[in-house]
Amino acid sequence: MKHLWLWWRKEWVRVELEQLIDEGRDISSVEPEFTRLLSDETDETVDWYQSAVNELLDKAQSLPMRSEYRFVEPSDLEGIRAARRKLKTPPVTSRKRHSKAQRLDHIHGAWLGRCAGCLLGKPLEGTLRPRLEKFLEDFGLEELDDYVWRLPGLSKEIGAGLNRWQSESPWGYRGIKTYIGDDDTNYTVMEMAMMKQYGIHFISENVADFLLQHVSALATCTAERVAYRNLMNGIEPPVSAVVRNPYREWIGAQIRSDFFGYVTLGDPELASELAWRDARVSHVKNGIYGAMWVAAMLSAAIGETDMCRLINIGLDQIPEKSRFFASIAEILKRYEAGDTYEDMLRYIHSLWDETDIHHWCHVISNAQIVAIGLLYGEGDFEKSITRAVGICFDADCNGATVGSIVGMVLGAKALPEKWTEIMHDKIHTDIAGYNDTKISALAKEMFLLQDKVAKERKCE
């Protein structure tokens, strides 16, 4: 069996080289070997090529850091906390302002928002910005303002030409009456089921065990797939995130982190810690920081209307001298200087190459887009998710994250039916026991868990 996802290809060898440069490694001793493997015209699936890649990946992990590298990026929790800035925003620890009914409504809003944002972005995952611009122009639009498949005049042929991979077409979504399965929501449900089994004091090894027991290997991608393989070979966390993992700073852990914000309302530091326990199974450094940032924001988002403050609450939980912090701080700086949404769109596409899979899937590029969606959405749900998705890159993930955060800010009752009624309160997931259920039921289950967590924390 030569399954595409189970073999090293030149594309992934190139990603590892880019990743090593990003994280400050001195690649001089291995660069000739990378060049040889990238230029070799042999069938990539032959045994010698796979063995050579494995040997090179193992060697790369012991490379020294470049002397001029200026970032400080620990992966351990103690190191991360020691590297945080002195808090500029007071920690959010009180839930007294919100009744149980209000908290349930906001968690429900986060769930609905996550589903709606993901549905908007899903058929655009893999769409390049110039192609989307031409599409919008043909429909007389400056920006997205609805689910793509509901645009009047959309034909099957036009829909098929929108996505470069042609794996998703807006046309195929016509007539849906439920939220369809997706990793962006599978992981959210998985984290809830995992914590129901192991409790608030779960450890990374519990996450690993749950992943192996409840998720198929071929249902995972990139960093999670590598971690899965490592776990099967007896390599435990956090080393499972390191061994032969070119995707160790990609977006995967960030899209898994929402539940940890839902279950810790008002306590962003705890939310970020829970996200760290999960993320270190498959990610390192900035890949972990993205998860901690999103979880902290969601924990603090209930009723919070100042998006700059919310983004900073998330930044308070990660190292100040990291690439992630610097990249989000730059978005805030440009926003406060008066840059328009169009300015920011151009900035992102000048900074990152959306045709490079490493740029397209990296946590930092997509986190910057999340920040832009939050800031330039101006508290409006529709504008927030459409502006996040409209920048392209990992569109469904970014739409889901922005939708989740803004949904938590506003609550379910305040979300426009235009974006939520299409799902008819139904969701399909690939997690056992939750294959077909109600979105409202999942929200209530998560609400009950956060109430339980709050009581347990009070007794400690």
Buried (B, 14 or more C-beta within 10 A) or exposed (E): EEEEEEBBBBEBBBBBBBBBEBBBBBBEEBEEBBEEBEEBEEEBBEEEBBEBBEEBBEEBBEBEEBEEEEBEBBBEBEEBBEBBEEEEBEBBBEBEEBEEEBBBBBBBBBBBBBBBBBBBBBBBBBBBBEBBBEBBEEBEBEEBBBBBBEBEEBEEEBBEBBBEEEEBBBBBBEEBEBBBBBBBBBBBBBBBBBBEEBEBEBEBBBBBBBBEEBBEBEBBBBBBBBBBBBBEEEBEBBEBBBBBBBBBBBBBBBBBBBBBBBBBBBBBBBBBBBBBBBBBBBBBBBBBBBBBBBBBBBBBBBBBEEBBEBBBBBBBBBBBEBBBBEBBBBBBEBBEEEBEBEBBBEBBBEEBEBEBBBBBBBBBBBBBBBBBBBBBBEEBBBBBBBBBBBBBBBBBBBBBBBBBBBBBBBBBEEBEEBBBEBBEBBBBBBBEEBEEBBBBEBBBBBBBBBBBBBEEEEEE
